[in-house]
């Protein structure tokens, strides 16, 4: 059974940084694109970033220039480094996996095969 486990969330002041991690129990992890989405209270799930199995990266407009997604296939882990955090970045951040995903599918939460349980990120002003 596939599991995605996020870690690294927490409370940070505006302007600070956090790094989220997502470790997957997927045997063929290197065949999957991995994405990060976020969902604030009363909002739809929003695309944050994704990285394909060939390590091509994509970013949402609201975070471009402030976040970096990366992956370590040996550890079956994807990372989201977030800098210059703003209060509007407050949300639950979800990690997703999509087999052989590519644009535009990797920007849509409906296309993902697996999800983690989410990690809360709170940015105080």
N, C-alpha and C positions, 0 to 999 in steps of 0.2 A: 504494500500500500504506500502510495506516494505521500510524503509529508514535506511541507515547506515550513521552516521555523525561523521567524524574524527575531532579531535582538538588537539592542542598542538605542532604543527609544528612551525618552525621558523629558525632563524639564530643562530648558535653556533660556538664557536671556537673549533678547534681540541683538543681532550682530554676532552671536556665537555660532558654534559648529557642532554637528553631530555626525556620527557614521553609523548607518544601519547595516546590518548583515542579514543574509537569508541563506540558510543551509538547506539543501534539498536532498531527499533520499530517493533520487532518480538514478537508476542504473546507467542510463545513457544521457547523463546530464549535458554532455558536450553537443548533443543534437537539439538542445532546447534554447530558444531565446528566453531571456528573463526580463521581467519588467517590474517597475515600481509604480504603484498608483496610490492616491491618497483620497480620503473621504472625510470631509468636515461635517459637523452636525447639520442635518437637514440638506446636505448637498449630495450631488451625484459623485460617483467615483471618477477621479480625475487622473489623467495620464501624467506621470512625472518623468520617467526615463525608462529606456529599454536598451538591452544589448543583445545582439543576435549571436548565434553559435559561431559566427565568423568574427565576433568582437566589434562589429559596427555598432555605433551608439546613436541614440536618438533622445531628444529632450523635449519636454513640454515648454511652451512659451513662457509660462509663469516662473519657471525655475532656471531657464537657460542662462549659463554663465555663473550660476551659484552652486550647481550640483554636478557631481561626476559619478557615473556608474562604471563599475568594473566587475570582472569575474575572475575566479580562480577555479579552473576546471578540476584540478587535482583535489581541491578541498570541497568541490561541488557547492561553492558559495558565491553569491553575488553581493556586491557592496554598493551602498549609496552614500557618498560623502556630500554632506550639505554644509555650506558655508553662508555667511551673511544672512542668517536666518531672520525671518520677519514674523510678527504675530500672525499674519495671514497664512503662514505655513503650518499653523496648528491643525492637526488632523490625525486620524489613524492611517498609518502607512502600511500598505499591503504589498507583498511580494507575489508575483505570479509567474507561471511557466507555460510556454506555448511551444509545442514541438515544431521545429523548423520554421518558426515564425519570422515574418519579414513585414516591411511596410506594405500597406497601411494597417494590416491586422494587429500588429504589436501595439498600436495606439488605442485599441478598443478593448475594454475589459471583457466584452462578450466573447472574444476569440480565445481567451486563455483556458488551458486545460486544468490547471491546478492553482490553488491559492493558499497562502499562509493565513494565520489567524489574526495578523495585524499587530502593529506596534504603535503605541501612542507617542506622538511628538507634540509637546506643548512649548510654545515660544512666548515668553512674557515680555511685556513692553517696559 
